[in-house]
Amino acid sequence: MSGPVAEFGASAAAAQTLGTLGERALVSWLRPRLPTRPDVLVGAGDDCAVVAGPRPGEELVLKSDPIAEGRHFAPGADPRLVGRKALGRVLSDFASMGAEPRWALVDFAAPAQTPADFARGALEGLSELALRFGVAVVGGDTSEAPVAQLHVFAAGVAPSGQAMLRSAARPGDAVFVTGEFGRSYESGRHFSFEPRLREGTWLRRRGVRCCIDVSDGLACEAWHVADESRVRIELRASDIPLSELCAAMPDSLRHALGDGEDFELLFTARPDVAAGLEDSFAAEFPGVRCTRIGQVAASEDNGLVVMDGAELPRSGYEHFSA
């Protein structure tokens, strides 16, 4: 292995920063080095982890996610929306697994001069979403920090062997997405998005086995699926559903592929599941689009994503990167 991942060892660590390494290389280096146990069924590398459950026929699904001022929300943002987003991001990951979230722990950190109303508002926004989806907030912690931030950890369940995974795409599958893409931040949708929990559960029950939530950009997530499944994903540019704001802008496709924070689902389905799926989805979820945007083919080596025959750049958001 060459490049920044290989170089990120003890001898080079002192000379390297996370900015020069980048989030993807950091995660690639970390994954094989994390301690594990025999009861870990799906470890680091998917939207959620899956471990053996205490009851037959049920597995535990685990996820954590932070949001921080200046990165995920601007100073002065409505604290209720901040709290809602903190939990919503985690619930979106549960949706992509077809899992049911049940419990959450929330860490709240902020400067000492933060108005108490910010903490109250964030809790109210988070709690409102938790109550809607039957999630109990069972604890957490508080700490002083340079900027306001919330860290949410959640646990839930999925039927044994049925959690939808990034690594489950197979040649012959059709590729679908829910919703529309692009300009989430400008439209405010990055705050108001609806976690696709009902849709994710419905897809799992229909036989979908591969899914990912689109948080860092559609192109980035398609590459994640291709890499983890070791397949070639072939997308059609004309079929990518654009948000109204995105469609009205120059270079709309680039924004749809790379802006991120759409919190929709990208999934693949084998031919028998894909047949009639868009119509069935529309009948079950009026007002939420489900669009077929491509297909899965065999790859000669590692994963590959192409759009209209040309390799698609790995665009999208990446922490620590300019």
C-alpha contacts under 8 A as a table, 3 or more apart, distances in Angstrom:
res1	aa1	res2	aa2	distance
1	M	5	V	7.70
1	M	6	A	5.76
2	S	5	V	6.99
2	S	6	A	5.30
2	S	7	E	7.33
3	G	6	A	5.73
3	G	7	E	6.36
4	P	7	E	4.96
4	P	8	F	6.04
4	P	21	L	5.88
4	P	25	A	6.65
5	V	8	F	5.30
5	V	21	L	7.50
5	V	25	A	5.27
5	V	26	L	6.87
5	V	28	S	6.96
5	V	29	W	5.75
6	A	9	G	7.10
6	A	29	W	7.78
7	E	12	A	6.33
8	F	12	A	5.87
8	F	13	A	5.92
8	F	16	Q	7.62
8	F	21	L	7.86
8	F	29	W	7.45
9	G	12	A	5.39
9	G	13	A	5.78
10	A	13	A	5.25
10	A	14	A	7.69
11	S	14	A	7.15
12	A	15	A	5.50
12	A	16	Q	6.34
13	A	16	Q	5.21
13	A	17	T	7.60
14	A	17	T	7.95
16	Q	20	T	6.57
16	Q	21	L	7.15
17	T	20	T	5.37
17	T	21	L	6.29
18	L	21	L	4.90
18	L	22	G	5.65
18	L	23	E	7.32
18	L	26	L	7.59
18	L	320	F	5.81
19	G	22	G	5.45
19	G	320	F	4.63
19	G	321	S	5.44
19	G	322	A	7.59
20	T	320	F	7.85
20	T	321	S	7.42
21	L	25	A	6.08
21	L	26	L	6.49
21	L	320	F	7.86
22	G	25	A	5.64
22	G	26	L	6.21
22	G	318	E	7.07
22	G	319	H	6.68
22	G	320	F	5.32
22	G	321	S	5.43
23	E	26	L	5.05
23	E	27	V	6.13
23	E	318	E	5.89
23	E	319	H	5.29
23	E	320	F	5.98
23	E	321	S	7.26
24	R	27	V	5.21
24	R	28	S	6.14
24	R	318	E	7.23
25	A	28	S	5.03
25	A	29	W	6.18
26	L	29	W	5.18
26	L	30	L	6.16
27	V	30	L	4.99
27	V	31	R	6.01
28	S	31	R	5.61
28	S	32	P	7.65
29	W	32	P	6.82
29	W	33	R	7.33
30	L	33	R	5.34
30	L	34	L	6.41
31	R	34	L	5.71
31	R	44	A	6.06
31	R	45	G	7.09
36	T	40	V	6.74
36	T	43	G	7.90
37	R	40	V	5.64
38	P	41	L	7.79
39	D	51	V	5.71
39	D	52	A	5.30
40	V	43	G	6.21
40	V	49	A	7.92
40	V	50	V	6.44
40	V	51	V	4.49
40	V	52	A	6.52
41	L	49	A	7.68
41	L	50	V	5.38
41	L	51	V	5.01
41	L	52	A	6.65
42	V	46	D	7.48
42	V	48	C	7.92
42	V	49	A	5.19
42	V	50	V	4.75
42	V	51	V	6.66
43	G	46	D	7.27
43	G	48	C	7.94
43	G	49	A	5.07
43	G	50	V	6.69
44	A	48	C	7.65
44	A	49	A	6.31
45	G	48	C	7.97
46	D	49	A	6.67
46	D	165	L	6.71
46	D	166	R	6.20
47	D	63	K	7.55
47	D	93	D	5.41
47	D	94	F	7.61
47	D	96	S	7.17
47	D	97	M	7.28
47	D	165	L	7.92
47	D	166	R	7.91
47	D	212	I	6.69
47	D	213	D	7.39
48	C	61	V	6.38
48	C	62	L	5.59
48	C	63	K	5.05
48	C	93	D	6.47
48	C	94	F	6.93
48	C	97	M	7.21
49	A	61	V	5.69
49	A	62	L	5.11
49	A	63	K	6.49
50	V	59	E	6.64
50	V	60	L	5.66
50	V	61	V	4.61
50	V	62	L	6.34
51	V	59	E	5.97
51	V	60	L	5.26
51	V	61	V	6.55
52	A	58	E	7.61
52	A	59	E	5.02
52	A	60	L	6.12
53	G	56	P	7.21
53	G	58	E	5.53
53	G	59	E	4.17
53	G	60	L	5.08
54	P	58	E	7.57
54	P	59	E	7.69
55	R	58	E	5.83
55	R	59	E	7.80
56	P	160	S	7.96
57	G	159	P	5.80
57	G	160	S	4.96
58	E	157	V	6.47
58	E	158	A	5.84
58	E	159	P	4.66
58	E	160	S	4.83
59	E	157	V	5.52
59	E	158	A	5.39
59	E	159	P	6.08
59	E	160	S	5.35
59	E	161	G	7.94
60	L	155	A	6.87
60	L	156	G	5.70
60	L	157	V	4.61
60	L	158	A	6.56
61	V	94	F	7.82
61	V	99	A	7.08
61	V	101	P	7.89
61	V	155	A	5.56
61	V	156	G	5.05
61	V	157	V	5.32
61	V	158	A	6.79
62	L	153	F	7.51
62	L	154	A	5.90
62	L	155	A	4.59
62	L	156	G	6.61
63	K	90	V	6.62
63	K	93	D	7.57
63	K	94	F	7.84
63	K	153	F	5.64
63	K	154	A	5.38
63	K	155	A	6.54
64	S	90	V	6.65
64	S	151	H	7.13
64	S	152	V	5.45
64	S	153	F	4.02
64	S	154	A	6.26
65	D	86	A	7.64
65	D	89	R	7.26
65	D	90	V	6.24
65	D	151	H	5.76
65	D	152	V	5.47
65	D	153	F	6.57
66	P	86	A	7.00
66	P	149	Q	7.07
66	P	150	L	5.69
66	P	151	H	4.12
66	P	152	V	6.22
67	I	71	R	7.33
67	I	72	H	5.54
67	I	73	F	7.72
67	I	86	A	6.11
67	I	149	Q	5.51
67	I	150	L	5.48
67	I	151	H	6.43
68	A	71	R	5.57
68	A	72	H	5.54
68	A	73	F	6.77
68	A	147	V	6.95
68	A	148	A	5.99
68	A	149	Q	4.19
68	A	150	L	6.65
69	E	72	H	6.03
69	E	73	F	5.15
69	E	74	A	5.83
69	E	75	P	6.23
69	E	147	V	5.94
69	E	148	A	5.41
69	E	149	Q	6.08
70	G	73	F	5.69
70	G	74	A	5.15
70	G	75	P	6.54
71	R	74	A	7.23
73	F	77	A	6.56
73	F	82	V	6.98
74	A	77	A	5.63
77	A	81	L	7.52
77	A	82	V	7.09
78	D	81	L	5.44
78	D	82	V	6.44
78	D	121	G	7.78
79	P	82	V	4.80
79	P	83	G	6.18
79	P	118	F	5.34
79	P	119	A	7.32
79	P	120	R	7.96
79	P	121	G	4.89
79	P	122	A	4.60
79	P	125	G	7.36
80	R	83	G	5.24
80	R	84	R	6.15
80	R	121	G	4.66
80	R	122	A	4.58
80	R	123	L	7.14
80	R	124	E	6.04
80	R	125	G	4.02
80	R	126	L	7.09
81	L	84	R	4.93
81	L	85	K	6.01
81	L	122	A	7.07
81	L	125	G	5.97
81	L	191	F	5.87
81	L	192	S	7.53
82	V	85	K	5.19
82	V	86	A	6.22
82	V	122	A	5.87
82	V	125	G	7.27
82	V	126	L	7.97
82	V	191	F	7.25
83	G	86	A	5.11
83	G	87	L	6.65
83	G	121	G	7.37
83	G	122	A	4.03
83	G	123	L	5.95
83	G	124	E	7.22
83	G	125	G	4.88
83	G	126	L	4.39
83	G	150	L	7.71
84	R	87	L	5.62
84	R	88	G	5.86
84	R	122	A	7.21
84	R	125	G	4.68
84	R	126	L	4.35
84	R	127	S	7.73
84	R	128	E	7.60
84	R	129	L	6.24
84	R	191	F	7.34
85	K	88	G	4.75
85	K	89	R	5.96
85	K	126	L	7.50
85	K	190	H	7.62
85	K	191	F	5.61
85	K	192	S	7.72
86	A	89	R	5.79
86	A	90	V	7.17
86	A	126	L	7.08
86	A	150	L	6.47
86	A	151	H	7.28
86	A	152	V	6.67
87	L	90	V	5.37
87	L	91	L	6.29
87	L	126	L	5.99
87	L	129	L	7.47
87	L	130	A	7.52
87	L	152	V	6.42
88	G	91	L	4.97
88	G	92	S	6.08
88	G	129	L	7.47
88	G	193	F	7.86
88	G	194	E	7.51
88	G	195	P	6.01
89	R	92	S	5.20
89	R	93	D	6.73
89	R	195	P	7.58
89	R	263	F	7.50
90	V	93	D	5.25
90	V	94	F	6.61
90	V	152	V	7.22
90	V	153	F	7.65
90	V	154	A	7.17
91	L	94	F	4.97
91	L	95	A	6.20
91	L	101	P	7.03
91	L	195	P	5.95
91	L	197	L	7.05
92	S	95	A	4.93
92	S	96	S	6.44
92	S	195	P	4.77
92	S	196	R	6.19
92	S	197	L	6.82
92	S	213	D	6.42
92	S	263	F	6.37
92	S	264	E	7.82
93	D	96	S	5.15
93	D	97	M	6.65
93	D	212	I	7.55
93	D	213	D	6.00
94	F	97	M	5.19
94	F	98	G	6.27
94	F	99	A	5.20
94	F	100	E	6.72
94	F	101	P	6.56
94	F	197	L	6.93
95	A	98	G	5.04
95	A	99	A	6.10
95	A	100	E	7.80
95	A	195	P	6.89
95	A	196	R	5.49
95	A	197	L	4.24
95	A	198	R	7.40
95	A	199	E	7.32
95	A	200	G	4.70
95	A	201	T	6.91
95	A	213	D	7.61
96	S	99	A	7.67
96	S	164	M	6.69
96	S	165	L	7.99
96	S	196	R	7.85
96	S	197	L	7.77
96	S	200	G	5.80
96	S	211	C	5.37
96	S	212	I	5.05
96	S	213	D	5.36
96	S	265	L	6.36
97	M	163	A	5.05
97	M	164	M	4.48
97	M	165	L	6.44
97	M	200	G	6.98
97	M	211	C	6.69
97	M	212	I	7.45
98	G	158	A	7.02
98	G	163	A	5.88
98	G	164	M	6.10
98	G	197	L	7.14
98	G	200	G	4.62
98	G	201	T	4.43
98	G	202	W	7.68
98	G	203	L	7.25
98	G	204	R	5.50
99	A	156	G	6.79
99	A	157	V	5.70
99	A	158	A	4.75
99	A	163	A	6.70
99	A	197	L	7.76
99	A	200	G	7.62
99	A	201	T	6.58
100	E	156	G	5.34
100	E	157	V	5.32
100	E	158	A	6.35
100	E	197	L	7.70
100	E	201	T	7.92
101	P	133	F	7.87
101	P	134	G	7.76
101	P	135	V	6.25
101	P	154	A	6.77
101	P	155	A	5.83
101	P	156	G	4.04
101	P	157	V	6.59
102	R	134	G	6.52
102	R	135	V	4.60
102	R	136	A	6.16
102	R	154	A	7.34
102	R	155	A	6.02
102	R	156	G	4.77
102	R	157	V	7.58
103	W	135	V	5.30
103	W	136	A	4.77
103	W	137	V	5.86
103	W	138	V	6.56
103	W	154	A	5.50
103	W	155	A	5.30
103	W	156	G	6.52
104	A	135	V	6.80
104	A	136	A	6.12
104	A	137	V	4.70
104	A	138	V	6.03
104	A	139	G	7.40
104	A	152	V	6.74
104	A	153	F	5.49
104	A	154	A	4.12
104	A	155	A	6.38
105	L	137	V	5.82
105	L	138	V	5.79
105	L	139	G	4.97
105	L	140	G	4.71
105	L	152	V	5.79
105	L	153	F	5.11
105	L	154	A	6.29
106	V	137	V	7.35
106	V	139	G	6.35
106	V	140	G	4.52
106	V	141	D	6.69
106	V	150	L	6.81
106	V	151	H	5.69
106	V	152	V	4.61
106	V	153	F	6.43
107	D	140	G	4.94
107	D	141	D	4.61
107	D	142	T	5.62
107	D	143	S	7.84
107	D	150	L	5.62
107	D	151	H	4.95
107	D	152	V	6.43
108	F	140	G	7.87
108	F	141	D	6.35
108	F	142	T	4.79
108	F	143	S	6.46
108	F	148	A	7.69
108	F	149	Q	6.09
108	F	150	L	4.74
108	F	151	H	6.60
109	A	142	T	5.51
109	A	143	S	4.57
109	A	144	E	5.27
109	A	145	A	5.44
109	A	147	V	7.50
109	A	148	A	5.67
109	A	149	Q	5.31
109	A	150	L	6.39
110	A	114	T	6.52
110	A	143	S	6.74
110	A	144	E	5.06
110	A	145	A	4.71
110	A	146	P	6.39
110	A	147	V	5.27
110	A	148	A	3.97
110	A	149	Q	6.23
111	P	114	T	5.56
111	P	144	E	5.38
111	P	145	A	5.15
111	P	146	P	5.42
111	P	147	V	5.88
111	P	148	A	6.57
112	A	144	E	6.29
112	A	145	A	7.97
114	T	118	F	7.06
114	T	148	A	7.85
115	P	118	F	5.58
115	P	119	A	7.43
116	A	119	A	5.36
116	A	120	R	6.41
117	D	120	R	4.95
117	D	121	G	5.89
118	F	121	G	5.15
118	F	122	A	6.06
119	A	122	A	5.21
119	A	123	L	6.22
120	R	123	L	5.27
120	R	124	E	6.24
121	G	124	E	5.04
121	G	125	G	6.22
122	A	125	G	5.26
122	A	126	L	6.12
123	L	126	L	5.13
123	L	127	S	5.85
124	E	127	S	5.11
124	E	128	E	6.07
125	G	128	E	5.30
125	G	129	L	6.65
126	L	129	L	5.49
126	L	130	A	6.21
127	S	130	A	4.88
127	S	131	L	6.05
127	S	137	V	7.80
128	E	131	L	5.34
128	E	132	R	6.44
129	L	132	R	5.14
129	L	133	F	6.53
130	A	133	F	5.39
130	A	134	G	5.96
130	A	135	V	4.74
130	A	136	A	6.75
130	A	137	V	7.57
131	L	134	G	5.07
131	L	135	V	6.04
131	L	136	A	7.51
132	R	135	V	7.82
145	A	148	A	6.88
158	A	162	Q	6.87
158	A	163	A	6.08
159	P	162	Q	5.58
159	P	163	A	7.04
160	S	163	A	7.44
162	Q	204	R	7.14
162	Q	209	R	6.99
163	A	204	R	7.46
163	A	209	R	6.99
164	M	168	A	7.43
164	M	204	R	6.83
164	M	208	V	6.93
164	M	209	R	4.43
164	M	210	C	4.83
164	M	211	C	5.53
165	L	168	A	5.53
165	L	209	R	6.32
165	L	210	C	4.77
165	L	211	C	5.69
165	L	212	I	7.20
166	R	169	A	7.01
166	R	210	C	5.44
166	R	211	C	5.70
166	R	212	I	6.02
166	R	224	H	7.06
166	R	225	V	4.89
166	R	228	E	6.07
166	R	229	S	6.69
167	S	210	C	6.78
167	S	225	V	6.23
167	S	226	A	7.93
167	S	227	D	7.97
167	S	228	E	4.62
167	S	229	S	4.07
167	S	230	R	7.80
168	A	209	R	6.00
168	A	210	C	4.80
168	A	229	S	5.86
169	A	173	D	6.84
169	A	209	R	7.54
169	A	210	C	5.46
169	A	225	V	7.12
169	A	226	A	7.74
169	A	229	S	5.60
169	A	231	V	7.30
169	A	268	T	6.08
169	A	269	A	7.71
169	A	296	V	7.30
170	R	173	D	5.75
170	R	229	S	7.26
170	R	231	V	6.97
170	R	270	R	7.55
170	R	296	V	6.48
170	R	297	A	7.37
170	R	298	A	7.67
171	P	231	V	6.90
171	P	232	R	7.89
171	P	296	V	4.88
171	P	297	A	4.27
171	P	298	A	5.16
172	G	270	R	6.41
172	G	271	P	6.89
172	G	295	Q	6.77
172	G	296	V	5.50
172	G	297	A	5.97
173	D	268	T	5.70
173	D	269	A	4.97
173	D	270	R	4.23
173	D	271	P	6.01
173	D	274	A	7.85
173	D	295	Q	5.81
173	D	296	V	5.19
173	D	297	A	7.74
174	A	268	T	5.35
174	A	269	A	5.29
174	A	270	R	6.30
174	A	271	P	6.80
174	A	274	A	6.50
174	A	292	R	7.02
174	A	293	I	7.95
174	A	294	G	6.06
174	A	295	Q	4.32
174	A	296	V	6.18
175	V	235	L	7.95
175	V	266	L	7.36
175	V	267	F	5.88
175	V	268	T	4.43
175	V	269	A	6.67
175	V	292	R	5.74
175	V	293	I	5.71
175	V	294	G	4.90
175	V	295	Q	5.03
175	V	296	V	6.87
176	F	266	L	5.85
176	F	267	F	5.36
176	F	268	T	6.01
176	F	269	A	7.88
176	F	290	C	6.77
176	F	291	T	5.39
176	F	292	R	4.27
176	F	293	I	5.56
176	F	294	G	7.11
177	V	264	E	7.10
177	V	265	L	5.50
177	V	266	L	4.46
177	V	267	F	6.25
177	V	290	C	5.72
177	V	291	T	5.44
177	V	292	R	6.62
177	V	293	I	7.18
178	T	264	E	5.62
178	T	265	L	5.37
178	T	266	L	6.80
178	T	288	V	6.90
178	T	289	R	5.45
178	T	290	C	4.45
178	T	291	T	6.41
179	G	241	P	7.30
179	G	264	E	6.05
179	G	265	L	7.88
179	G	288	V	5.77
179	G	289	R	4.77
179	G	290	C	6.30
179	G	291	T	7.91
180	E	240	I	7.98
180	E	241	P	4.99
180	E	242	L	5.08
180	E	243	S	4.94
180	E	262	D	7.70
180	E	264	E	7.69
180	E	289	R	7.35
181	F	184	S	7.43
181	F	218	L	7.89
181	F	240	I	7.89
181	F	241	P	6.26
181	F	242	L	4.92
181	F	243	S	5.20
181	F	246	C	7.42
181	F	255	H	7.91
181	F	256	A	4.76
181	F	257	L	7.42
181	F	262	D	6.12
182	G	242	L	6.35
182	G	243	S	5.88
182	G	245	L	7.64
182	G	246	C	5.21
182	G	252	S	7.47
182	G	255	H	5.12
182	G	256	A	3.87
182	G	257	L	7.14
182	G	258	G	7.63
182	G	259	D	5.77
182	G	260	G	7.15
182	G	262	D	7.12
183	R	186	E	5.36
183	R	187	S	6.19
183	R	243	S	7.45
183	R	245	L	6.58
183	R	246	C	5.57
183	R	255	H	6.66
183	R	256	A	7.29
183	R	259	D	6.36
184	S	187	S	5.33
184	S	188	G	6.05
184	S	189	R	4.88
184	S	190	H	5.23
184	S	259	D	7.35
184	S	260	G	7.20
184	S	261	E	6.11
184	S	262	D	5.85
185	Y	188	G	5.22
185	Y	189	R	6.28
185	Y	190	H	5.40
185	Y	261	E	7.35
186	E	189	R	7.76
187	S	190	H	7.77
187	S	245	L	7.14
188	G	191	F	5.67
188	G	192	S	6.51
189	R	192	S	4.76
189	R	193	F	5.24
189	R	262	D	7.32
190	H	193	F	5.92
190	H	261	E	5.56
190	H	262	D	6.51
190	H	263	F	7.84
193	F	262	D	7.47
193	F	263	F	6.87
194	E	263	F	7.93
195	P	263	F	7.00
195	P	264	E	7.79
196	R	199	E	5.15
196	R	200	G	5.93
196	R	264	E	6.99
196	R	265	L	7.46
197	L	200	G	5.07
197	L	201	T	6.23
198	R	201	T	5.29
198	R	202	W	6.17
199	E	202	W	5.06
199	E	203	L	6.15
199	E	285	F	7.68
200	G	203	L	5.13
200	G	204	R	6.25
200	G	265	L	7.94
201	T	204	R	5.14
201	T	205	R	6.25
202	W	205	R	5.17
202	W	206	R	6.22
203	L	206	R	4.98
203	L	207	G	6.52
203	L	208	V	5.47
204	R	207	G	5.27
204	R	208	V	4.97
204	R	209	R	6.53
205	R	208	V	7.28
206	R	273	V	6.83
207	G	269	A	7.68
207	G	273	V	6.35
208	V	211	C	7.68
208	V	267	F	7.58
208	V	268	T	6.87
208	V	269	A	5.38
208	V	270	R	7.66
208	V	273	V	7.10
209	R	268	T	7.48
209	R	269	A	7.17
210	C	267	F	5.53
210	C	268	T	5.54
210	C	269	A	7.23
211	C	265	L	6.72
211	C	266	L	5.68
211	C	267	F	4.10
211	C	268	T	6.59
212	I	221	E	6.93
212	I	225	V	7.50
212	I	265	L	5.84
212	I	266	L	5.40
212	I	267	F	6.35
213	D	221	E	7.55
213	D	263	F	5.87
213	D	264	E	5.69
213	D	265	L	4.59
213	D	266	L	6.16
214	V	217	G	5.83
214	V	218	L	5.84
214	V	221	E	6.10
214	V	260	G	6.83
214	V	261	E	6.87
214	V	262	D	5.97
214	V	263	F	4.92
214	V	264	E	5.25
214	V	265	L	5.86
214	V	266	L	6.65
215	S	218	L	7.88
215	S	221	E	7.90
215	S	260	G	5.16
215	S	261	E	4.41
215	S	262	D	5.80
215	S	263	F	5.14
215	S	264	E	7.64
216	D	220	C	6.34
216	D	221	E	6.92
216	D	258	G	7.32
216	D	259	D	7.26
216	D	260	G	4.32
216	D	261	E	6.07
216	D	316	G	5.36
216	D	317	Y	4.90
216	D	318	E	7.26
217	G	220	C	5.27
217	G	221	E	6.26
217	G	256	A	7.54
217	G	257	L	5.58
217	G	258	G	4.49
217	G	259	D	5.52
217	G	260	G	3.76
217	G	261	E	6.94
217	G	262	D	7.46
217	G	315	S	7.20
217	G	316	G	4.57
217	G	317	Y	6.52
218	L	221	E	5.26
218	L	222	A	6.14
218	L	256	A	7.04
218	L	257	L	4.70
218	L	258	G	6.25
218	L	260	G	6.94
218	L	266	L	7.87
218	L	316	G	7.35
219	A	222	A	5.17
219	A	223	W	6.33
219	A	257	L	5.03
219	A	258	G	6.26
219	A	312	L	7.21
219	A	313	P	7.40
219	A	314	R	6.17
219	A	315	S	5.92
219	A	316	G	6.56
220	C	223	W	5.23
220	C	224	H	6.40
220	C	257	L	7.84
220	C	258	G	7.33
220	C	314	R	5.48
220	C	315	S	5.71
220	C	316	G	5.35
220	C	317	Y	7.89
221	E	224	H	4.89
221	E	225	V	6.41
221	E	266	L	7.71
222	A	225	V	5.24
222	A	226	A	6.21
222	A	233	I	7.38
222	A	266	L	7.61
222	A	305	V	6.86
223	W	226	A	4.93
223	W	227	D	5.90
223	W	303	G	7.26
223	W	304	L	6.84
223	W	305	V	6.03
223	W	314	R	6.89
224	H	227	D	5.21
224	H	228	E	6.05
225	V	228	E	5.28
225	V	229	S	5.82
225	V	230	R	7.94
226	A	229	S	5.28
226	A	230	R	5.38
226	A	231	V	5.04
226	A	232	R	6.08
226	A	233	I	6.25
226	A	302	N	7.92
226	A	303	G	4.42
226	A	304	L	5.77
226	A	305	V	6.63
227	D	230	R	5.01
227	D	231	V	7.02
227	D	302	N	6.35
227	D	303	G	4.22
227	D	304	L	7.03
228	E	303	G	7.32
229	S	303	G	7.01
230	R	299	S	6.54
230	R	301	D	7.17
230	R	302	N	5.08
230	R	303	G	4.29
230	R	304	L	7.70
231	V	296	V	6.77
231	V	297	A	6.15
231	V	298	A	5.19
231	V	299	S	4.73
231	V	302	N	6.94
231	V	303	G	4.82
231	V	304	L	6.43
232	R	296	V	5.79
232	R	297	A	5.00
232	R	298	A	5.62
232	R	299	S	4.99
232	R	303	G	5.65
232	R	304	L	4.63
232	R	305	V	5.70
232	R	306	V	7.52
233	I	294	G	7.31
233	I	295	Q	6.07
233	I	296	V	4.67
233	I	297	A	6.26
233	I	303	G	7.96
233	I	304	L	6.23
233	I	305	V	4.70
233	I	306	V	6.26
234	E	294	G	5.43
234	E	295	Q	5.38
234	E	296	V	6.12
234	E	297	A	7.33
234	E	305	V	6.03
234	E	306	V	5.02
234	E	307	M	5.83
234	E	308	D	7.28
234	E	309	G	7.38
235	L	293	I	5.72
235	L	294	G	4.31
235	L	295	Q	6.72
235	L	305	V	7.54
235	L	306	V	6.12
235	L	307	M	4.60
235	L	308	D	6.38
236	R	239	D	5.57
236	R	240	I	7.00
236	R	293	I	5.75
236	R	294	G	5.77
236	R	307	M	5.58
236	R	308	D	5.43
237	A	240	I	5.61
237	A	253	L	7.54
237	A	293	I	7.84
237	A	307	M	6.32
237	A	308	D	6.60
239	D	291	T	7.49
239	D	292	R	7.21
239	D	293	I	5.20
240	I	253	L	7.85
240	I	256	A	7.82
240	I	291	T	7.81
240	I	293	I	6.05
241	P	291	T	7.26
242	L	246	C	5.97
242	L	247	A	5.59
242	L	252	S	7.61
242	L	253	L	7.68
242	L	256	A	6.34
243	S	246	C	5.11
243	S	247	A	6.03
243	S	256	A	7.97
244	E	247	A	5.26
244	E	248	A	6.55
245	L	248	A	5.46
245	L	249	M	6.87
246	C	249	M	5.40
246	C	252	S	5.43
246	C	255	H	6.96
246	C	256	A	6.99
247	A	250	P	7.96
247	A	252	S	5.57
248	A	252	S	7.35
249	M	252	S	5.51
251	D	254	R	5.64
251	D	255	H	6.78
252	S	255	H	5.21
252	S	256	A	6.21
253	L	256	A	4.98
253	L	257	L	6.16
254	R	257	L	5.24
254	R	258	G	6.00
254	R	259	D	7.89
255	H	258	G	5.21
255	H	259	D	5.10
256	A	259	D	6.15
256	A	260	G	7.87
257	L	260	G	7.60
257	L	315	S	7.24
257	L	316	G	7.09
258	G	315	S	5.35
258	G	316	G	4.08
258	G	317	Y	6.98
259	D	316	G	6.10
259	D	317	Y	7.05
260	G	263	F	7.89
260	G	316	G	6.27
260	G	317	Y	6.45
268	T	295	Q	7.93
268	T	296	V	7.86
269	A	273	V	5.77
269	A	274	A	5.39
270	R	273	V	5.47
270	R	274	A	5.97
271	P	274	A	4.96
271	P	275	A	6.11
272	D	275	A	5.53
273	V	276	G	7.86
273	V	277	L	6.81
274	A	277	L	5.13
274	A	278	E	7.90
276	G	279	D	5.55
276	G	280	S	6.27
277	L	280	S	5.10
277	L	281	F	5.91
278	E	281	F	5.11
278	E	282	A	6.14
278	E	290	C	5.71
278	E	291	T	6.72
278	E	292	R	7.72
279	D	282	A	5.11
279	D	283	A	6.30
280	S	283	A	5.17
280	S	284	E	6.27
281	F	284	E	5.09
281	F	285	F	5.85
281	F	286	P	7.98
281	F	290	C	6.76
282	A	285	F	5.18
282	A	286	P	5.26
282	A	287	G	7.50
282	A	288	V	7.03
282	A	289	R	6.96
282	A	290	C	7.17
283	A	286	P	5.96
285	F	288	V	5.78
286	P	289	R	7.94
299	S	302	N	6.50
299	S	303	G	6.39
299	S	304	L	7.08
304	L	311	E	7.38
305	V	311	E	5.89
305	V	312	L	5.67
306	V	309	G	5.53
306	V	310	A	5.07
306	V	311	E	4.16
306	V	312	L	4.97
307	M	310	A	5.36
307	M	311	E	6.31
307	M	312	L	5.85
318	E	321	S	5.75
